[in-house]
Amino acid sequence: MERPGLGLAFVTIHSNPGDALTRRRKLLYILLLGALTALGPFTIDLYLPAFPALEASLGVSEAQVQLTLAGTTVGFALGQLVVGPFSDKFGRRLPLILATALHIASSVGAALSTDITTLGLFRVLMGVGAAGGGVVAMAMVRDLFSGYAMVRMFSRMALVNGLAPILAPVIGSQLLLVMPWPGI
């Protein structure tokens, strides 16, 4: 729109790229980025109901199975330390693709594991891969938003993320009804 007499056009200037997003696109970002941040808790909590089946199948103690959970948590922590600086240096896309590929490959490896040591190793790698999604999602929010809009986006993503520890064990137990533990 031109201002009369001055020949100047009014242009909307967005201080943050996220300001230009439509409501629908923001909702998509909330769901996708929230799902990426929920991947870590989901990875940890999904197989909790399978612990007794793991013990029986692999012939190991409860403590040994719990070590695979600890390994996943350690991998998740280490992954954040690695992926964060990597995504700052090389951009968001490559680290997200690599972390997702690592998570998928290690999930297949865990499913094919025949002993607790191999399972533990793949669970650590799953944690590293799961961390990538959360780290990159948080960085993307900081890239796109600032101030109140950023806080609002983080809080909405937290709502999505908060569902993972609630839904994952329920989904895991339902999956156990139709498949053995490697399917989880």
C-alpha positions in Angstrom: 0.0 0.0 0.0 1.4 3.4 -0.9 1.3 6.4 1.3 -0.4 9.3 -0.5 1.9 12.1 -1.7 5.2 10.5 -0.6 5.4 7.6 -3.0 6.4 5.3 -0.1 5.1 1.8 0.2 4.3 0.3 3.6 6.2 -2.9 4.0 5.8 -5.3 6.9 9.2 -6.1 8.3 9.5 -9.2 10.3 12.2 -9.2 12.9 12.2 -13.0 13.1 11.5 -15.5 10.3 8.9 -17.2 12.5 6.8 -14.0 12.6 5.9 -14.5 9.0 4.6 -18.0 9.5 0.8 -18.7 9.2 -1.1 -20.2 12.1 -1.3 -23.5 10.3 2.5 -23.5 9.6 3.2 -22.6 13.3 1.0 -25.5 14.4 3.0 -27.8 12.0 6.2 -26.6 13.5 4.9 -27.2 17.1 3.9 -30.7 16.2 7.0 -31.6 14.3 9.5 -29.9 16.6 7.6 -31.2 19.6 7.8 -34.7 18.2 11.6 -34.3 17.7 12.1 -33.3 21.3 9.8 -36.1 22.4 12.0 -38.7 20.6 14.4 -38.9 23.5 11.8 -39.6 26.3 9.9 -41.9 23.9 13.1 -43.9 23.1 13.7 -44.3 26.8 10.1 -45.1 27.9 8.8 -47.2 25.1 10.6 -50.4 26.0 10.1 -50.3 29.8 7.2 -52.8 29.7 9.4 -55.2 27.8 12.0 -55.6 30.6 10.6 -58.9 31.9 10.5 -60.3 28.3 14.1 -59.1 27.8 15.2 -60.8 30.9 13.6 -64.1 29.8 14.6 -63.9 26.2 18.3 -63.0 26.8 18.6 -65.0 30.0 19.9 -62.0 32.0 19.1 -60.3 35.3 16.9 -57.3 35.9 20.0 -55.2 36.7 21.6 -56.0 33.4 18.4 -55.0 31.5 18.3 -51.8 33.5 21.9 -51.0 32.4 20.5 -50.8 28.9 18.2 -48.0 30.1 21.1 -46.2 31.8 23.1 -46.6 28.5 20.3 -45.0 26.6 20.3 -42.1 29.0 24.1 -41.7 28.8 23.9 -41.7 25.0 21.2 -39.1 25.1 23.3 -36.8 27.3 26.5 -37.3 25.2 24.5 -36.8 22.0 23.4 -33.4 23.1 27.0 -32.4 23.7 28.0 -33.6 20.2 25.1 -32.6 18.1 24.7 -29.1 19.5 28.0 -27.7 18.3 27.8 -29.8 15.1 24.5 -28.2 14.2 25.9 -24.7 15.0 28.8 -25.3 12.7 27.1 -27.2 9.8 23.5 -26.1 9.9 20.4 -27.8 11.2 19.6 -30.2 8.3 22.7 -32.4 8.2 22.9 -33.1 11.9 19.2 -33.9 12.0 19.5 -36.3 9.1 22.5 -38.0 10.6 21.0 -38.3 14.0 17.7 -39.7 12.6 19.7 -42.2 10.5 21.7 -43.2 13.6 18.5 -43.7 15.6 16.9 -45.8 12.9 20.0 -47.9 12.3 20.6 -48.5 16.0 16.9 -49.4 16.5 17.3 -52.1 13.9 20.6 -53.2 15.5 18.8 -53.4 18.9 16.0 -55.4 17.5 18.4 -57.9 16.0 20.5 -58.2 19.2 21.0 -61.6 20.6 22.9 -60.7 23.8 22.7 -58.0 26.4 26.0 -56.4 25.5 25.1 -55.8 21.9 21.7 -54.5 23.0 23.3 -52.1 25.4 25.6 -50.8 22.8 22.8 -50.2 20.3 20.7 -48.5 23.1 23.6 -46.1 23.7 23.6 -45.2 20.0 19.8 -44.9 20.0 20.2 -42.3 22.8 22.8 -40.4 20.8 20.5 -40.4 17.7 17.4 -39.4 19.8 19.3 -36.5 21.3 19.9 -35.0 17.8 16.2 -34.4 17.2 15.7 -32.5 20.4 18.9 -30.4 20.1 18.1 -29.4 16.5 14.5 -28.7 17.3 15.4 -26.3 20.1 18.0 -24.6 17.9 15.5 -24.2 15.2 13.1 -22.5 17.6 15.9 -20.1 18.6 16.6 -19.5 14.9 13.0 -18.6 14.0 11.7 -16.8 17.1 12.8 -14.5 19.9 11.3 -13.0 23.0 7.7 -13.9 23.9 7.1 -15.8 20.6 10.1 -18.1 21.4 8.8 -18.7 24.9 5.4 -19.5 23.6 6.8 -21.9 21.0 8.9 -23.7 23.6 5.9 -24.0 26.0 3.7 -25.5 23.2 6.5 -27.9 22.2 6.8 -28.9 25.9 3.1 -29.9 25.8 3.8 -32.3 23.0 7.0 -33.5 24.6 5.2 -34.1 27.9 3.0 -36.7 26.2 6.0 -39.0 25.5 6.6 -40.4 29.0 2.8 -40.9 29.4 2.1 -42.6 26.1 5.3 -44.5 25.4 4.9 -47.2 28.1 1.2 -47.6 27.1 2.1 -48.0 23.5 5.0 -50.3 24.4 2.7 -52.6 26.4 0.2 -52.7 23.6 2.8 -53.6 21.1 4.0 -56.5 23.4 0.5 -58.0 23.0 1.0 -58.4 19.2 4.8 -58.8 18.9 7.9 -59.9 20.8 10.2 -57.4 22.5 12.5 -56.8 19.4 9.4 -55.3 17.7 9.4 -52.5 20.2 
